[in-house]
């Protein structure tokens, strides 16, 4: 199994890409449609967003390889590329020859569809192409020394906040929707149902953002290195870090977003 972000030097264009916003059903279809000698090894290229790297590499892909071997007698090799959802979408449109796209935003998939690289109805499968959910949370240092309890705390002067760059990261766009949506619902200390006030609150949070990395994984990695007082991220990113021995904690705001 190979994992890299350096699959960008391609010479041809694939005629079809299978979509997974998590991937097992699409992988079955992809393997069934990949050419190769009978009984030979099938190689598939996965272009994914950064957050579920471990889920693919340590769980889904090995489980599928075992399943496919038992079912067909054929081996499946995966070449994996991970970067921010928007960046990955642009790479595929620009010539990166992915067999499977696993992205975090429907809009990023739509850009690939518009180029004619996805021709099947990717939302026709069970759960409309989505088989996993998480929520946007606030990662805090052990013991929560800054006393961060909800979104308004991220707008306090002097706080150092991390969130990815919305130009490249689907996770960043979910984070923005969570903060802005909470403000519209009246959970951010600004008037409810006031788009202008919600926008101003979002801007006040972003004034405290010191680093915007390209992807959600890079953002939480920086946080793990000691950068920042808080990080806006997916709950599953924090859980992965805790399982790996990280000592930070997290807060689920009163109003957040299911992703």
C-alpha positions as CSV (number, residue, x, y, z in Angstrom):
1,X,0.0,0.0,0.0
2,X,1.4,3.4,-1.0
3,X,0.5,6.7,0.5
4,X,1.7,10.0,-1.0
5,X,0.6,13.4,-2.2
6,X,3.0,13.3,-5.1
7,X,0.8,11.7,-7.8
8,X,0.4,14.9,-9.7
9,X,2.6,14.2,-12.8
10,X,0.1,12.4,-15.0
11,X,0.0,12.1,-18.8
12,X,-3.5,10.9,-19.6
13,X,-7.1,11.4,-18.3
14,X,-9.2,8.7,-16.9
15,X,-12.7,8.4,-18.4
16,X,-14.4,7.9,-15.1
17,X,-13.9,8.4,-11.4
18,X,-15.9,6.6,-8.7
19,X,-17.0,8.7,-5.8
20,X,-16.9,7.9,-2.2
21,X,-17.5,10.4,0.7
22,X,-16.6,7.3,2.5
23,X,-15.7,4.6,0.1
24,X,-16.5,0.9,0.5
25,X,-19.5,0.6,-1.9
26,X,-17.6,2.6,-4.5
27,X,-14.6,0.5,-4.1
28,X,-16.6,-2.6,-5.0
29,X,-17.8,-1.0,-8.2
30,X,-14.3,0.3,-9.0
31,X,-12.7,-3.0,-8.7
32,X,-15.4,-4.6,-10.8
33,X,-14.7,-2.1,-13.5
34,X,-10.9,-2.0,-13.5
35,X,-9.1,-3.7,-16.3
36,X,-6.4,-6.3,-15.7
37,X,-5.5,-9.9,-16.2
38,X,-7.9,-12.4,-14.7
39,X,-6.7,-13.3,-11.2
40,X,-4.1,-10.5,-11.4
41,X,-3.6,-7.6,-9.0
42,X,-5.8,-4.5,-9.4
43,X,-4.3,-1.1,-8.6
44,X,-6.6,1.8,-7.6
45,X,-5.7,5.4,-6.9
46,X,-7.6,7.1,-4.1
47,X,-7.7,10.9,-4.0
48,X,-9.0,11.8,-0.5
49,X,-9.3,14.6,1.9
50,X,-7.0,14.6,4.9
51,X,-9.3,13.9,7.9
52,X,-10.0,10.2,7.4
53,X,-6.5,9.1,6.4
54,X,-6.3,6.6,9.3
55,X,-9.8,5.3,8.8
56,X,-8.8,4.4,5.2
57,X,-5.3,3.2,5.8
58,X,-5.8,1.2,9.0
59,X,-9.4,0.1,8.7
60,X,-11.5,0.4,5.5
61,X,-8.8,-0.4,2.9
62,X,-7.3,-3.5,4.7
63,X,-10.9,-4.8,5.4
64,X,-11.8,-4.3,1.7
65,X,-8.7,-6.0,0.5
66,X,-9.4,-9.0,2.6
67,X,-13.0,-9.1,1.5
68,X,-12.2,-8.7,-2.2
69,X,-9.5,-11.4,-2.1
70,X,-11.9,-13.9,-0.5
71,X,-14.7,-13.0,-2.9
72,X,-12.8,-12.9,-6.2
73,X,-9.3,-14.4,-5.5
74,X,-7.8,-11.1,-6.8
75,X,-5.5,-8.7,-4.8
76,X,-6.2,-5.0,-4.7
77,X,-3.4,-2.5,-4.2
78,X,-4.2,1.1,-3.3
79,X,-2.2,4.2,-4.0
80,X,-3.4,6.9,-1.6
81,X,-3.2,10.7,-1.9
82,X,-4.5,13.0,0.8
83,X,-4.9,16.8,0.8
84,X,-7.6,19.4,1.5
85,X,-10.9,18.6,-0.2
86,X,-10.8,21.7,-2.4
87,X,-7.2,21.2,-3.4
88,X,-7.8,17.5,-4.1
89,X,-10.8,18.4,-6.3
90,X,-8.7,20.9,-8.3
91,X,-5.9,18.3,-8.6
92,X,-8.3,15.7,-10.1
93,X,-9.8,18.3,-12.5
94,X,-6.2,19.4,-13.4
95,X,-5.1,15.9,-14.4
96,X,-4.4,13.8,-11.3
97,X,-5.6,10.3,-12.3
98,X,-7.7,9.2,-9.4
99,X,-9.9,6.2,-9.6
100,X,-11.8,7.1,-6.5
101,X,-12.6,10.6,-5.1
102,X,-13.3,10.8,-1.4
103,X,-14.0,14.4,-0.6
104,X,-15.7,16.3,2.2
105,X,-17.9,18.7,0.3
106,X,-20.5,18.0,-2.4
107,X,-19.4,21.1,-4.2
108,X,-15.9,19.7,-4.6
109,X,-17.4,16.5,-6.2
110,X,-19.6,18.7,-8.4
111,X,-16.6,20.3,-9.9
112,X,-15.3,16.9,-11.0
113,X,-18.8,16.0,-12.4
114,X,-18.8,19.2,-14.4
115,X,-15.6,18.2,-16.1
116,X,-17.3,14.9,-17.2
117,X,-14.9,12.8,-15.1
118,X,-17.8,11.4,-13.0
119,X,-20.7,10.1,-15.1
120,X,-22.6,7.9,-12.8
121,X,-25.2,9.0,-10.2
122,X,-22.9,9.0,-7.2
123,X,-25.7,9.9,-4.8
124,X,-27.9,6.9,-5.8
125,X,-26.2,4.5,-3.4
126,X,-27.1,4.0,0.2
127,X,-27.0,7.2,2.4
128,X,-26.5,9.3,-0.8
129,X,-22.7,8.6,-0.8
130,X,-22.2,9.5,2.9
131,X,-21.6,6.7,5.5
132,X,-20.0,8.6,8.3
133,X,-20.7,11.7,10.3
134,X,-19.0,13.9,12.9
135,X,-19.5,17.4,14.5
136,X,-17.5,20.6,14.6
137,X,-15.9,21.0,18.0
138,X,-13.3,23.2,19.8
139,X,-10.1,21.5,20.8
140,X,-8.6,23.0,24.0
141,X,-5.5,22.4,26.1
142,X,-5.5,20.0,28.9
143,X,-7.5,21.4,31.8
144,X,-9.0,24.1,29.5
145,X,-6.8,26.8,31.0
146,X,-8.4,29.5,28.9
147,X,-11.9,28.6,30.1
148,X,-13.3,28.1,26.6
149,X,-16.9,26.9,26.8
150,X,-18.6,28.1,23.6
151,X,-18.1,30.0,20.4
152,X,-18.1,33.5,22.0
153,X,-15.0,32.6,23.9
154,X,-13.1,32.3,20.6
155,X,-13.7,36.0,19.9
156,X,-12.0,37.2,23.1
157,X,-9.0,39.5,22.5
158,X,-5.6,37.8,22.7
159,X,-6.8,34.2,22.1
160,X,-4.9,32.2,19.5
161,X,-7.2,30.1,17.3
162,X,-6.4,27.6,14.6
163,X,-8.7,26.6,11.7
164,X,-7.8,25.5,8.1
165,X,-7.9,27.7,5.0
166,X,-11.4,27.7,3.4
167,X,-9.8,28.1,0.0
168,X,-8.3,24.6,0.2
169,X,-10.0,22.8,3.0
170,X,-13.6,21.4,3.1
171,X,-13.2,21.1,6.9
172,X,-12.6,24.9,7.1
173,X,-15.8,25.5,5.3
174,X,-17.7,23.3,7.7
175,X,-16.1,25.2,10.6
176,X,-17.3,28.5,9.2
177,X,-20.8,27.2,8.8
178,X,-20.8,26.0,12.4
179,X,-19.7,29.3,13.8
180,X,-21.9,31.4,11.5
181,X,-24.9,29.1,12.0
182,X,-24.5,29.3,15.8
183,X,-24.6,33.1,15.6
184,X,-27.7,33.0,13.4
185,X,-29.4,30.8,16.0
186,X,-28.5,33.1,18.8
187,X,-25.8,31.1,20.5
188,X,-22.9,33.6,19.9
189,X,-23.9,36.6,21.9
190,X,-25.3,38.5,18.9
191,X,-28.9,39.0,17.8
192,X,-30.6,35.9,16.5
193,X,-31.5,35.7,12.8
194,X,-29.3,38.7,12.0
195,X,-26.9,37.8,9.1
196,X,-24.9,41.0,9.4
197,X,-24.3,40.4,13.1
198,X,-23.5,36.8,12.5
199,X,-20.9,37.8,9.8
200,X,-19.4,40.3,12.2
201,X,-19.1,37.6,14.9
202,X,-17.4,35.3,12.4
203,X,-15.0,38.0,11.5
204,X,-14.2,38.6,15.2
205,X,-13.3,34.9,15.6
206,X,-11.1,34.9,12.5
207,X,-9.2,38.0,13.8
208,X,-7.9,35.5,16.4
209,X,-6.8,32.9,13.8
210,X,-3.0,32.8,13.6
211,X,-2.5,30.0,11.1
212,X,-4.7,28.7,8.3
213,X,-3.2,25.4,7.1
214,X,-4.2,23.8,3.8
215,X,-6.1,20.9,5.4
216,X,-7.8,19.9,8.6
217,X,-5.1,17.3,9.4
218,X,-2.3,19.8,9.0
219,X,-4.2,22.2,11.3
220,X,-4.7,19.8,14.1
221,X,-1.1,18.6,13.7
222,X,0.1,22.2,14.3
223,X,-2.1,22.3,17.4
224,X,-0.5,19.1,18.6
225,X,2.9,20.8,18.2
226,X,1.8,23.4,20.7
227,X,0.6,26.1,18.4
228,X,-2.6,27.9,19.5
229,X,-4.9,28.0,22.5
230,X,-7.8,26.4,20.7
231,X,-8.5,24.7,17.3
232,X,-11.8,24.5,15.5
233,X,-11.9,21.0,14.1
234,X,-13.9,17.8,13.6
235,X,-14.6,15.7,16.7
236,X,-13.1,12.6,15.1
237,X,-9.8,14.5,14.6
238,X,-9.6,15.1,18.4
239,X,-10.5,11.5,19.1
240,X,-7.7,10.2,16.8
241,X,-5.2,12.4,18.5
242,X,-6.3,11.3,22.0
243,X,-6.0,7.6,20.9
244,X,-2.5,8.4,19.8
245,X,-1.6,9.8,23.2
246,X,-2.4,13.5,22.8
247,X,-3.6,15.1,26.1
248,X,-5.8,17.9,24.7
249,X,-9.5,18.0,25.4
250,X,-12.5,19.3,23.4
251,X,-15.7,21.3,23.9
252,X,-18.9,20.7,22.0
253,X,-20.6,24.1,21.6
254,X,-24.3,24.5,22.4
255,X,-24.9,25.0,18.6
256,X,-22.7,23.2,16.1
257,X,-23.1,21.4,12.8
258,X,-23.4,17.8,11.8
259,X,-21.0,16.9,9.0
